[in-house]
Amino acid sequence: MRSSHGAKRRGRSDSGVPESPVFLPALGGQKNAPAYFPRVYPAGEFFEVPIGGLLYYNNGRMLVKRNFGMVPAVLAAVVVAVALRFFVFDIMRVEGRSMEPALMPGDILLVNRAAYGLRNPLQEGYILRWAGPRENEILVYRDPRDGNFRIKRCVAVSSLGVYVRGDNFLESVDSRLYGSIPVEWIAGKMLICF
């Protein structure tokens, strides 16, 4: 802009945007310290500041907007992965020969933890239950003797619990030894074997 004497007014361009270096005290700069971009930018133009912020000029007024890039997406992915791991799916490896020939030692299983309900991740049992095990499903449950996970086939369902048996009768320790398994001890059912 020009003054009445024809000289250019100091500090403002014809568009009203400051011509002098921009000061960014909100971004860690000190008063009277030049910003990263000392040239004049047209109104409404976005550009990046090296520390991850965005500057936006609107009618000569500078606003600072933060651009966090991939951080929210990575945090959301971690939260979803943890929720899936504790409530929906689990990956387990077969140890032992009690389920041969259906499952061999070293096979990897994808287990559906939400097959029968929403499990409580902090203790045994369900927060909300919507189904029960059926005969011939391969189940993952906690052994009543030592608390370790076991993989067996459901052979019968009763009001007291589930009876399980390994496909390899000679090698399997199952409900023939310790009786029925309470439904609360079932961690899920096998979906896929790799």
N, C-alpha and C positions, 0 to 999 in steps of 0.2 A: 504494500500500500504506500502511496505517496502522500506526504503532508501537503499543506496548502502552499508551501514554498517550493514544491517539486522534488524535494529530497525524499529518499526512501525511509520510512519509519523503521527504527532499529528494533530487532527482535521478532518481527512478524513478516511473513511473506504475503503475497497478494491473496492467498487462500486462507489466511488466518492461522496457519500452523507455525509454531516457533521455528526460527531459523537457527538460533543458537543451540549448542549442545543440550540434549535432554538430560535432566538429572533424575536419578532413580534411587532416592533414599530407601524406598520400600524393598529394593533388590540388593541392599547392602552397600550402596554407594553413599558417599558423604555429601553434605551440602556443598554446592559449587564444584563438584567433581563431574567431569564430562561422562556421559553415558557411552554405551557401546556404539551407538549410531548417531554421530553428530550432524548428519545431513537432514534435510527437510524431506518428509514423506507425505504423499498426497493423502487427503482425508479418506478414511475408510480402508486403508491398506494394512494388511497384517504382515508381520515379519517376526522372526524368531530372535529371542535374546539367548545368548549362549548358555545361560543357566537353566533354560527350559521354560521361561515365561514367554508370553506373547504381548507385544505392545499394540494398542489399537488407538488410532486417532479418530475422534469424532468431533467435528466442528472445532478443531484446535485444542480440544481437551484430551489429555493422555490418560488412558486407562490401562492397567496391567492385568492381564489374564494369565492364569497358569495353564501350562500344557504339560500334563504328567506322562504323556506318551503311553508306554506299554505297562506302566505300574498297575493301574486298575485292572487291566485284563489279566495280568499275571496273578494278582491277588485273588481275583474271582476264580481263576482256574484252580488255584491251590485250595480255596474253600470248597469248590465243587468236588475236587478229587478226594478231599478228606471226608466230606459227607457221603460220597459214593462208597468209599472204603469202609466206613463204620456202619452204614445203614443199608446199602444196596448190594454191592458186589465184594467178593474177596477172591484172592488167588491162592491156591494151596497146592502143595506137592505131595504125591502119594508116596508113602513109605510103608514097606512091608508087603506081604504077598496074600493078605486075606481076601482081596477082591479080584484075584486072578481068575479067569482070563479077561474080565471086563476092564479092569484097571491094573496096569503094570507098575512096578516100582519105578519112580522117577517121572511118571505122568504128571502133567500140570492140569489142575482143575479150575474152572471158573465157577464159583459158588454164588448162588442167588441168596443173599442174606435176608431179602425182603419177600421170600416166597410165601411165608406163612404169616407175616405181620411185620410191624416196625419194632425192631429189637432195641432194648436198652443197652447202649455200648458200655456202661459202667458196671452193670451186674447182669446176672442171668435173668432171662425172662423177656417178656414183650411189653411194650408200652401200649400197643394196639395190635390185636390179632384178627386177621380176616380169613384165614384158611388153615387147614390141618394137613399133615402128611398123608399120602395115599400109598397103598401097597405097590411095590416094585420101584419106587423112587429111590435113588441113591442119596443118602443123607449124610451130612456132616454134623456131628454132635460131640458133646464133651463126655468123655468116659467117666462113669460114676466112681471108678476106683482111684484114678489119679488126676482127673481134670484135663487131660490132654485131648486134643481133637482126634476123632476117629471117623473113618469113612466106611459105611456099611449100607446094605440094601434093606429097605423097610419090607418086612414080610407080613406084619399084621398090625392093626391099629385097634386099641381098646380104650375104654374110658380112663384107664390108669396111665396109659402112655403108648409108646410105640415099641414094637419088637423088631429088632434088627438082626441081620445075619450076614456074614461074609459069603461071597460066592465060592470061595475056596474053603469048604467045610472043615478040612483037616487042619488048616493053618489059622483059622479065625477064632478069636475070642470075642464073643458077642452075647446076645440076650440069653443064650443057652446057659451062660455062666452067671450073669448078673441080673437077669430079668428085664423088665420093660424100662424104657428111657422116658422120663417126663418130657413133654413137649417143650417146656421152657429150656431144656438143655440142648435142643436142636439149633444149631447155628445157621442152617440153611440146606438147600438141596443143590446137587450138581447140575449145572447147565451144559457145560461143554468140557470135553477132555482133549487136551493137546498132546 
